[in-house]
């Protein structure tokens, strides 16, 4: 069975994403290595910061599209390193909310600066119009995949 040019383009794009994602994760790990974060914990911390004090581990897992147990490991590590705290959830006794600490906020400021510097240095290597097209393409691809899962 042969694949149409459009189908081949989708498969080629997916393969490039799969090859690029681990490299982005390694780059993120390098940016965060001396802050007590990893790429994954950083992503989790950003999600907590965006919704400070109003999300549980399960809420964060849904937003990150990860298993609750995976996010629990991230948040336990963040709490152990004193970047977040667990707070009472008035709606659910066992599903505590997560709040940022000053240490977590400081780590995010540090990593955000490094991330911005990296983005500025990298931006010159890729045409900005191509980046905008890629963003639109990936958004459309994500929306289509999401719709296919909802149709089940």
N, C-alpha and C positions, 0 to 999 in steps of 0.2 A: 504494500500500500504506500503510495507516495503522498507527501505532504504538500499542500498548496503553498505558494509563496508567503501568504499571510500567516499560515500555520507555522511555517518554518521560522518566520520572523519572531513570532511569539516564543517558540522554543529556544531560539538563539538568545532572545532577551532574558528569558528565565535562567538560562545557563550562565549568562554574564552576571546576573544578580547573584546566583549561587556562588560563583567564583569571587565576586567582589565582597560579599558580606563578611567572610572570615577575615579578609584584609582590613576592612573597616573596624572589625572587633579588635584586632591586634593593634591597630592605630589608636583606638580608644583606650585600650589597656595601657599603651605606652604613655598617652596623655595623662592618665590618672594614677600611674604606678606609685608615686610618692605621696598620694593623698589618702590612702587607705581605701580607695575605690577600685573597682574593675569596670569595664564597659557596662556589664549587666547591672551592677549595683548603681552605677551612675545613672543609667536609664531609669531604674526604679526610683532613685532619689529625685530625679527631675519630675517624675510622675507625682511623687509625694509633695514636692514643692509647689507644683501647679494646683494642688488641691489640699493644701496644708490643713490637716486636722479633720478632714471630712471623709476620708476613705479608709476602708478596711483592707486587709491583705487580699481578700476575695475580689473586692472592687478593683484593686490595682492589677491583679492577675487578669481580670476581664479586659481592662484597658490596654494592657501590654500583650494580650493574647497568649498568655503563658499559663501553665498549671499553677494552681494555688500553692502547692507544696514548693515549687520552685521559687515563687515570690516570697514565701515564708522563710526560706533559707536566706534570700537576699536581705529581707527586713531584719531577721535575727542578727545577721552580720552587721548591718547598719546600726542596729540598737547596741550591739556589743561594742562597736567603735564609737558610740555616743554621738552619732550623726542624726539619729531620730529617736523619738520616744513613743511608746505605746500609751494611748490615752483612753479613757472610758468612752464607750459608745452608748449614748442614752437609749438607742433603739435595739441594742443587742449586747447582752452581757459578755459573751465570749468573743465576738468579732470586734476587737478593739480598733480604734482609729490610730492613725500614724501622724505624728507631728515632727516637724524639723526642729533641730537644735541649732544653736549658734555655730557649733562646729560643722554641722552638715551644710548650713548656709555658706560658711566660709569656704568649704571644699568645693561647693558648686561655683562660687565666684572664681576661684582659682582655675578650675577646669574649664569654665565658660570662656575665660580669657585665652587659655591655650587653644581651645577649640576654635575660637574666632581667628586667632593668629594662623592656625593651620588652614582654615578655610580661605583666608585672604591669600596665603602663599600658594594654595592649590588652585584657586580661581583662575589664575593666569594661564594654567595649563589646558583649560577647557573653555571653549566658546560659551559665553553666557546664554546665548540663544539656544544652543544645544542643551544646556542644563535645563532651561525652562521647558523645552519640548520634552525632555526626559521626565521631568516632574509631572507634566500633564499625562504622558503616556503611562507612567507607573500608577498615577492616581486612577486613571481609567481601567487599568488592568486590575488593581486592587478592588475597585467597585464591581467589576464584572465577576471576579472570583467570589466576592462577598455575596453578590446576587445569586450565583450558582449554588452556594451553600444554603442560602435561605429558601431556595426553591424546593429543596428536598422534602 
